[in-house]
Amino acid sequence: MNSHRTRRLTVLTALLPLLALLLVTLGGSGYTQEKKPSVKSDPDKRICITFDELPAASTFEEADRNALSYLVLETLDRHGVKAAGFVVGESISGNFDLLGEWLNRGHVLGNMTYSHQDLNELSIENFINDIKLGHEALEDMLRGFGQKKRYFRYPYLHYGAEVEVKKQVALYLDHLDYVIAHASVVPEDYLYNLTLEKLGKIPDSAEYDALLNEYVNHVLDELERSQVLALDLVNRPVKQILLLRLNRLNAIYLDEMLTALEKLGYTYVTLDEALSDKVYQLPEGYYGGRGLGYLDMLYESDPDLIPAE
């Protein structure tokens, strides 16, 4: 048996518990009934799908990184999505092939620092060093695969709670020629993932369906709130950027979520396309301790200072 076939069988074997969980959906929620909804896209509804904490988010449950990534990548392919993933540098070792598959399939990868520590809990020097180490850990891979741009996402969307901290970190990122990957829709998927873990490997179908519907509707509610906020800030729809963690919840429920977005008329854009929206170039002056989407950061800065477009 050749090595490629051996690796594929290993991945498929690891997938069995997740695939068993997916079977619970048969005959369940309506989200799973229609893979390609015949709904016309709305030109005002554009969304970029992004994933944090690659190769897999830290949870209380031990994650099979290959299985989670396989399910996510297959679902993205099925829906024609070109996503962006943000990598924790210390997790690259031993996962080069897994992360390379994201690049092979046309997605982009970015730096999320080496250790994914919170800027609000580190000195400026230590956080900048963490960016540097994450950059060095990922750089050879990005060069090898020919990705030209370099992207950075702040862990926990903490940009700095003090003026000098925020300024110095931003200057260092600019020095490395990083594009900051803001987000505008930030669901609390980590809480729903904890609930899923508590349901066990193969939960009761009624509990599974209830969580599925609650989570997907939570994401859609957050998206609608962000659309309303955009109208309030700049008086027009904007290209939205959805932040998801690479966890079991999103690996299993992603298909239903994307189907729901398509039913609402959304189409997918790349990270570059989304960030080309002028709203992400507007200056913000948020210094709170919470991690917020960029539109919320603009609003919390002072909505009256946002110039009319």
Secondary structure by P-SEA (a helix, b strand, c coil): ccaaaaaaaaaaaaaaaaaaaaacccccccccccccccbbbbccbbbbbbbccccccccccccaaaaaaaaaaaaaaaaccbbbbbbccccccccaaaaaaaaaabbbbbbccccccccccccaaaaaaaaaaaaaacaaaaaaacccbbbbbcccccccccaaaaaaaaaaaaaacccccccccccaaaaaaaaaaaacccccaaaaaaaaaaaaaaaaaaaaaaaaaaaaacccccbbbbbbccccccccaaaaaaaaaaaabbbbbccccccccccccccccccccccccaaaaaaaacccccccc
